Amino acid sequence: EILNIALLTNSYFPKKNISKEQFLKLQSDWLIKQQNFDLIETYIEKNKNLENGENLIKYYLNYYLSRADLSKACNIFEKINFNINDDYISKFNIYCLINLNKNEEAQLHFDLLKEQGFEDNFFEKKFIYLIGYDENENNEISEKSLLDFHLSHTINQDFEFEPKKNTPKLIWKYL
């Protein structure tokens, strides 16, 4: 199926050369449109130098998280063989490590992320609670991302949320 996109690319752009980045974006967009998550998994696993693949990975992660399948979402990190330079994906990976009781590895990833200049007070508070450094629940709710909303829901024992018109669609699916 990935070969088909290469052939389609030539038919859409017969006289123009497209850059590698444009081609990879076109592939990612096509995979997202197809919604074939087995193919997306295979694509991510086989493309060890997947540049600009963050949108595809985020789509995969959010799809499974919105359906309350955290283990399936987290499984993608076993298939990624390249460095991720995206804060959202890095946070998700850290959360998956905590969920798998790999707290020391999660702490290492978090520390490395902080050294790179990462700043997200909401996630840091949730991380500190989840890792066990603070026993006080942080009941703050964030709709900034699906992961933030999931963390809000997971940590808050008395979680109550009233969605609004501008609540993102992924959060509606999650609810």
N, C-alpha and C positions, 0 to 999 in steps of 0.2 A: 504494500500500500504506500510506503514511503517513496518507492520508485515512481509511483503514479504522480506524486506531487512534483517530482523532478521533471517528468514529462509535461505536466501541466504548466510548470514554470516556463519551459521553452515555448509552449504554445501561446502563453500570455505575453511573453517578452521575447519574441523571436529575433529581433534585431538589436536588442539592448543586452549588455552584460549587466547582471545584477551583482551586488557585492555579497560577500559571504554572510554578513550580518542581515541583509535583506532576505537572503535565501533561508537562513535559519528562522527568521521571524515568520516568513511565509509558511514554513513547515510547522512551526508551533501554532500559528493561527489555524492552519488546516486541521491539525490534530485536535485542537480545542473544539472546532466546529463539528468534527466527527464524533466527539464524546466517546471514543473507544479507549477506555482507561487501561485495558490490557496492552493496547498498542502504545499508549503514552508511556506506560511503565517500561516496556521493551525499548522504546526510543531513548528514554532517559538512561537506561542501563547500558545500551550499546554505544551511545555517543559520549565517550569519556571526556571530550573537550567541548562540551555543549556550552557555547558562549551565548549569553543573553537568553538563557533558558529559564530565567526566573519566573516569567509570566506563566509558562507551562507548568512549572513545579507548584507555584501558588495556586493555580487553577485545580490541580490534582489534590493538593492538601485541603483546600477549602471545600471541594466537592465532597470528600469523605467526611470531613469534620462537620459539615452542614447536615450530614445524614447520621451523625453520632457514631461514626465508625473510626474512632481515633486510632485503633491498631492498624487498620488498612492505610490510613494517612501516614502514620509513622513508618510503615514498612518501606516507603520510598527512600528513606535515608540509608537503607541498606544497599540500595541500587545506585546511589549517587557516588560517582568516582571522580569528582572534580570539586574545586573550591567554590563555595557559594559566597558571593559578596552582597548579600541582601539581608537586611536586618530582620524582616518578617520571617524569612525561611530559617535564619539562624535562631530566632526566638522559638520557632516551632520545633526545631531540632532539640533545643535545650529542654523544652517542655516534654517532648517525647522521651528523652533520656531520664528525666525525673519520673515520668510515668512508668518506665521500665526499671525503676529503683537503681539507676546508675547515677547516683547523686554526685559522686566524685568526678565523673566524666562531664556531667552537666555543669558542675562548678568550674571545671577547667575551660569548657567552651564559653561560659559566661565571662570568666576573667579575661580570656583572649578577646572577646567581643568588646569588653570595656576598655581594654588597652588600645583598641582601634578607634576609640572615640564614641562608642555607643552610648546614647543617653535616652532612656525611656523610663521615667519615674514609675509609671503605672506597672510596667512589666517587672521592674526591679522589686517593687513591693510584693508582687505576686510570687516572684522567684524566691525571695527571702522567706515568705510564708511556706511555700511548697517544699523548699529544701530543709525546713525545720529550724531556721535561725530565729524566727519570730512566731510566737503562738497566737498572736492577735490577728483575727481575721480582718482583712481589708475589704470592706463592703462596697468599695467604689465600683461602679459599673461603667464600662467603656464600650462604645459602639464604633470605635476607630477602626477595628478590624474584627473579623470573625474569631480569630484567636483570642483577642482581648475580651470579647464578649463571652467566649467559652470559659476563659479563666475567671471572669466575674461570676459566672453561673456556678462553676465548679467549687470555688472557694467560699462563696457566701451561702451559709447554711439556710438562711431565711430569704433566699433570692426571690425578689418580686420585680417584675418588669412589665411595663405597659408600652408596647410598640407604638410608634408614631408614624405619620405618613412618610416622613423622611428616613425612617429606619431602613438600612440597606436590605436588599432582597435576600442576601445570604443569611442574614440574621432571622428574617422571616422563615426561611427554610429550616434553619436550626431550631426555631421555636416549634 
